[in-house]
Amino acid sequence: MSQMLVGVDVSLKSHHVHIMDADGKKLTDFSVSNDRNGADTLIKRMLETAEKNQCTQLKVGMEATDQYAWHIAHYLQEQMQGYEPNIDTKIFVLNARKVARFKKGYDTLPKNDKIDSWVIADHLRFGRLPREMQDAHRYEALQRLTRTRYHFKKEVARNKTYFLNQVFLKFSGMRQDNPFSDTFGTTSLAVIEELDPETIAEMDMDELILFLQEKGKNRFAEPEELAKYLKKLARSSYRLNATMEDPVNLSLSVTLSTIQHMESQVKRLDKEIAKMMNGIPQTLTTVKGIGNVFAAGLIAEIGDIKRFKDHHALAKYAGLAWNQYQSGEYEAENTSRMRTGNKYLRYYLVQAAESIRRHDSEYSAFYTKKYNEVPKHKHKRALVMTARKLVRLVYSLLSTNQLYTPPERRD
C-alpha cells in the first residue's frame, strides 16, 4: 500500500502544508487559509496529489496547538470519510514537545513554517505515532468546562496570594498570625475591610466583641479571647502611612471583588459540569471524595480508557511517573518525577487524591506513610504519591465500570 505523509503547520490565519511520499521525497508544499475554504482546498490538493502518485493511504499530522488545530483536525476527519472511499485517511494530532525533540535530531534546521510542516511530515514517516484521532466530541465538550474551571481556580489562588500581600500592608499582624480559621471567611474579611490596627487598638472591648459576634453570627465560642488577641495583634502591627491608606483599601476591595466574581463563575461551571455528567456512565463517583467535578476532570482528559494499555501508561500520560537512572550495575533509588504529561489530568488527580485521603482509610494510611518517609516537602510529596496510587483505581474503574468498595466493606 503506497503511503503519502501530510504535515500541517497550523497557525491563527493560515496553515503551511508539506506532502512527501514514503521515502521522504517532496511531492508538493503550499499554504491554505485557516477557514473552511482553506480546508476544502487542502482536501482537494491532497486527493489530487494522492491520485497523481497512486497513493492509497494518507497520514495527516499536525501539532496539538489547542484551538488553532481543533477545527482543521475535525473538519478533515469528518470530510475525508466521504470524499474518496478508496483512500485510507488517518489524522494524527501530535504532541508539540515530541515534535520539537524529533526536530532536534536534525542539525542546523531553521525555524519557519515550511520547515516545521516538513518536520511533521517526516515524523509521520518514521512512525511511533499516537493513536489516530477519534471522534470524541463528548469528551472535548466536557474538557472545555473542566479546563476553564482549572484556569479560573489557578487565577483565584493567584489573586488570593496578591490579596494577602496587600493585607500585610494594612494590618501586618493579621497576615502574620490570623486568629480566624479562614482568612477569606466573613468575619475575617469584615475586620480587614472595615477596621485597621489603630481603630482596633482604640476600640472599647465590648464594642469589638459585639462587632465580632454580629459579623460571625454568634458562632464564636469565646469572642472575648478573640477580641483580646485581635487587640494584641493591632498593637504590634505597623501603622500605614495616611497617603497609602486609600490606595491600599481600594486595591484590597478590587482584588476581593475579582476573587468573589471568579468563584461565582466556578460555581456556574460546576453546575454545568454536573449536568453533563448525568449523561456519562461512570463509577468514579462511587469513591467517596470524588464528586462530579473531579470525575469530569479525569474523564475529560482520559477520554476512552482503551487508549491506555495499563495504569502505567495512564500515569505517564498524566506526568505521574519517575525517571530511571541506570548505568552498568548502578541504578539510582531516588529519581525525579518526569516534568511532562497532561497538566490538567495531573491537577484533577492531585485534587481528587487530597479529597479521597480525607474520607478513605486506605488512602489516608498511604498518605501518612509517604508523609513520614521524608524530612522535607512532606505534604507535597505524599499527595503526589497518593495521586499516583489513585491512577490505578481510576484505570480499574473506567476499564471495568464496577462500583468501588471502600476498605471497611471488603471481605
N, C-alpha and C positions, 0 to 999 in steps of 0.2 A: 504494500500500500504506500504510494508516494505521499510525502508529507510536506506541508507548507507551514512555516512559522511566521506569525504576525506579531511584531512588537509595537505596542501603542504607548507613547509617552503622553500622558494626559496633563492638561492644564486648564485654566479657567476659560480661555477663549478659543483654544484650538488644540488639536491632537496631532502629533507627528507620528507617522506610521512607517515602519520598515518591514518589508517582506523578504524572507530568504527561503531557500529550499533546504532539504535535509542535510546537505553537505556544507551549508553556510554561505552558499553563493547568493549574492544580492539579486533579487528579482525585480524589485521596484521600491521606491520610497516616495512619500508625498505627505501633505498636510491637509487636514479637514477641519472645518469649524466645529466647535463644541455645541451642536444643536442637532435636531432631527435631520435636517438636510445634510449636514456633515456626516451623520451616522449612516444615512442611506447611501451617500457617496462612497463611504468606506466599504459597505457591504458589496456594492456594485463592483468596486475596484478589486476587492478580494476574490469575488467569484470569477471575474474576467481573468485575473492572474492565475487562478487555480485551473480554469479551463485551458488557458494557453499553455500551461506547463503540465497538464494532465495530472493534477494533484487531487486526490480523493479524501485527504484528511487535512483539516485546518486546526492549528492550535493558536489561539489568540490570547496574548498575555498583556497585562497592564499592572502597574503598582497600585496597592491599596491606599489611595490618597483620599479616602473617605468620600466626601461629597462630589468631588470632580470626576471620580471614576464610576460613581454609582449609576448614573443614567446610561452612560455608554455601555457599561458591562451588561446591565439588564436588557437594554434595547437590543444588543447583539444576540443575547441568549434567546430572547423571545422571537426576533425576526428571522434569525438564521435557520430556525427549525422549519420554516415554511418556504424558504427560498429555493433550496436545492436538496432534495432528499438523498441524492447520491453522494453528497459530500458530508462527511462526518466532522462536525464542528464542536470543538471543546473550548470553553472560556476559562481562563485561569486568572485569578486576582492574586498577585504575588506580594509577599512581604517586602516592603521597601528596603528594610535593613539587609535582608538576604541578597537582594538585587545589588545593593551598594557593595556588599562584600564580594559578590561574584565579579563585579566590575574591577575590583582591586587586583584580580588575577591577571589583568592586562596592564602592561606598563605604559605610562605616559598617555593615557587616553584623556582627551579634553572633556570639559563639561558643557554639553549643548544638547538640544532636543534630538538632533539627528543621531548622535552617538548613543544617547540614552535609549532611544527606540531600538537601535541595533543591539545594544546590550541585552535588552529584554527579550528580543527575538532569539539571540544566541543562548540565553539562559533557558528558553523553551527547548532549544535544540539539544542541550546537554541533558535534559531530563531532571530527575529527582524533584519533581514538582508536587505541590499540594494537590489535594483532591480538586477536581474540576468544580466550577461554580454550580451550585444547586439552587433551585427555586426555594427561597427562604424568606418570603415577604412577611410572614407572620413573626418570625424571629426578629427581622430587621425593624418592623414596626414597633415591637416591644423595646428593641435596642435604642430607638430614638428617645423613648421616655426614660429608660434607665441610665443612659449616658448623659442626658440632660440633667437628670437628678444628681448624678455623680459630680458634674461640673458645678451645680448650684451648691451642693454640700461642701465642696472644696472652697468655694468663694465665701460661704458663710463662715467657715473655720478661719479663713484668712482675714475677714473683716472683724471677727471676734478678737483675734490677736491684736489687730490695729486698735480696736476699741479699748482693750485692756491697757495698751501702751499709753493711750490718752488718759485713762483713769489715773495712772501714776502721776501725771502732771497735776490733775485736780486734787486727788486725795491719795497720796503715796501710801499711806497706811493700809487703805482698802485693797490696794494692788498687792502689797507685800503679804498681808495676812487677813484676808477677807473672812469675817466672822460668820458669813452666810454660806450654806452648803452649795448654793448655786449663784455664781456672780450675776447671771442673767435672769435670776428669779425676780419676782415682782417687788419684794421689799428691798433687795439689794439695789436694783435699778432705781427705785424711788429715792434711796439715800444718795446714790451717785448723781442723779439728775436734779434733785430738789434741794439738797443740802451741800455743805462744804465743811472742811475741818474747823474753820473759825466759828461757823454757826453752831456746829455740834458741840464744840468745846464750851460755848457760852449758853447753850440751851439749858433750861431747867430740866432736871432729871425726869420729873413727872411728864413734862411736855414731850420729851424724847421717847419715853416709854409709850405714851399714847400714840405718837406718830408710828412707832414700830408695830403696835397692836392693830392700828387701823389698816396699815399697808399690808400686814401679814394676816389680816382677818382672824386675829386671835389664835393663831396656830403655834405661837412660840410658847414653850413650856416655862421658860424662865426669862421673860422680857427684861427684868431688872438687870440680870447679869449681862445680857446682850447690850443693853444701853450703856452699862459701865465700861464694857470692853470697847464699844464704839468711841466713847469719850476718851479712853486711853489712847486709841489709835489716832484720834483727831489731835490730841495734844502733842503727839510725837511726829505728826506729819509736817511736811514742808508747807509753807504758805505760798500760794500762787500770786505772782505779780498782777496788779489790777489791770494792766494793759492786756494781759493774756487771758483773763477770765472769760470774756465773751467769745473770743475765737475758740477756746478750748471747749466751752459749753456747746457752741454750735457744731463743732467737729464731732463731739460725742452724740449729739442729737441726730445729726445727719447719718452718722455711721450706724447708730442703733436702728433708725428708721429703715435703712437699707437691709440690715440683718433681718428685721422682722418681716419686711416685704418678701425677701428671698425665702424665708422659712414658710411663709404662707403659700408661695409658689411651689415649694417642695411638697406641701400637703396636697395641692391640686394634682401634681404629678402622681403622688401616691394613690389618690383616689382613682385616677385613670388607669394606673398600673393594675390595681386590684380588679378593676372592671375587665381588663384584657385577660387577666389570669384566670377568670372564670371559664374562659373558653379553651384553656390549655390543660389537658390532662397531665397530672404530675403528682408525685407523692413527696416532694421535698418539704412541703408544709406540714407533713406529719411529724417532722422533727421539731420538738419544742425549742423555739428560739429562731426558727426560720419562718418568717411570715411571707406574705405575698410579695413584698418589695424585694427582700433578699433572694427569694426563689426566682423572681422575674429577672433580677440582675444576673443570676447564674445561668438561667435558661437562655436569655437573650444572647449571651456571649458564647455559650457552648453550642447552641443550635442542636443539630442532630447528633446525639451522643455516639452514633455509629461512625462518626468521623474519627474517633479516637479508639485505638486498638486496646488500650488498657488505661488504668488510672495514672500510670507513669507518664503516658503521652499527654493526658489531660493536665497533669501537674506542670509539665514542661511548657505547655501552651499558656498556662497561667503565670509562668515565671516563678513557680514554687518548686524549683529543682536546684540542686547544688552541683557546682563544678567538680570534676575529678582531676586530681593532680597525681600522676603516677609516672615514675621513671625508673627503669630497671626493676630492682626488687623493692624500691621505696614507693610507698603510697601514703599521701598525707591523710590524716584523720579529719582535720578541721579545714574545710574549704568554704569559700564564699558562695552565697546564693547567686544564681545567674541573673544578670541585670537586664533581662529581656522578658518577653512574654506580654500577654494581654493585660494591660494595667486595669482595665475595667473589671475583668473577671477576678483578678487578684484582689481588687478593692472589695468586691462583694463577698468573696471567700473569707477575707480577714474580718469584715464586719459581721458576717454570719458566725464565724468562729468565736468572736467576742461575745455574741449573744448566746450561743449554744452553751458555752462553758459555764454560764451562769444558771443554766437550767438542767443540764445533763451531767450526772455524776461521773460518767466515764470520761467525758471531755474535760470536766473540772479537774479530775485527778491527773490527767495527762498534762494539762496546762500547768498545774502546780509542780509536777515532776520536772518539766522543762524550765520552769521559772527558777527552781532551786539549783539547777545544774551549773549556772554561770554567775560570776560576781557583777557583771555589767550588762546593761541593756536587757535586763531580765524580762520585763513585760513584753517588749517588742519582739524579742527572740521567741519567747514562749507562745505568743499569739500567732506568729508566722508558722511555727512548727504545728500548732493546733490547726491552723488553716490547711496545712499540708495533709494532716490526718483526715480532715473533713473532705478533701478531694476524693479519697477512697469511698467514703459514704455517698457523696454526690454521684460519683460514677456508677456505683451499685444501684442506687435508687432510680436513676434515669435509665439505666440499662434493663432493669427487671420490672420497674413500675410497682414494686412491692411497698407495703407500708413499713415505716420504721418502728421498731420495737425498742423502747428505752431499756437500759440495763436492769432496772428494778422489776421489769415484767418478763425477763427472759428466764427460761428454764435452767 
